[in-house]
Amino acid sequence: MRRSLYLAAALSCLRLLAGGAVPAAAQEVETTDDLGRRLVLPDAPRRIVSLVPVVTEILFAVEADHLLVGRSAYADYPPEVRRIASVGDAIRPAAELVLERNPDLAILIGGSDNAAAVAEFDRLGIPSLAVVVNTLEDLGRTIARLGRLVGREREANVLWGRIQEELDEVQAAVKGRSKLSVYYDVAYPPIITAGGGSYLDTLIAIAGGRNIFGDLAAPSPTVSLEVIAFRDPDVIIHPVSGTSGRTLPPFQRPGWGSVRAVRSGSVVQVDADLLHRLGPRVGQAARALATVLHPGAFEAHGGGSP
């Protein structure tokens, strides 16, 4: 008996000298995705293919990017994302390219456009999580869920707390200033804007503006030039992308001279690559909107540069 005790003690010392205790047993991970599907994994995922650019950015932000073995071709931030293999499109992705990365979890965009991909991943036995990130509430839920899945709950809480602080700072900087009426120029042609069902509508309000199409429930409704002119926005916000094709600016479009904001030169540009991705940089996006709507607001408030 004494010899057995000595042997056990010696083995324990060897383990400590070798770098620590016996590895913990695998612990089952469970969650429900935004399509209501229950996902159960035998252990925390170690090889993730993210087909959602926002999710990819979140995993970088919570210091879990080492788990990424594949990404959507549309994921372009942070710059370090380029070291991760691209597996193609975010919508209707090629399942065979995902399979080549041997993931234990694939994260897809939820929604009707991607329903076939979700079904195909299920058929092939690829564990998948479908996410929908259309509102600030969606973003907070997604950050928290990912944090739990990858064992980065503390980092996820810190990230969401920072985002809320940034949004609060923007609101404080524009408090008391007149709310300019805004037309947000999502696309042309056709003429598509941000409706009341979009996070852009929320950001416009946070930045001290009033979306002239905030009464429309659809997130990105198609509207007419005649109605834009009738609703008479103080400012037109024209997003410009550095990574994709540019649309014709309003002052070069046929008939847009009927809109007072175009005639008066009240058309301002914002970074589409920042504004059109609801993710960890949403606080910066709100600040960018506030800066063009209320120049000097941050200096007056004592906020300075971000």
Protein Blocks (a to p, Z undefined) as FASTA:
>chain_A
ZZmmmmmmmmmmmmmmnopacdddddddddddfkopacddfbdcfbdcdfbfklmmmmmm
nopmmmpgbdcfklcbdfklmmpccebjfbhpafklmmmnopabdcddedjklmmmmmmm
mmnopacdddddfbfklmmmmmmmmmmmnopmmmmmmmmmmmmmmmmmmmmmmgoiacdd
ddddfbacddddddfkbfklmmmmmnopacfklmpmbfbdcddfklmmmnopabdcdddd
fkbccdddfklpghklmpmklmnopaccddfklmmpccfklmmmmmmmmmmmmghklmmn
onmpZZ
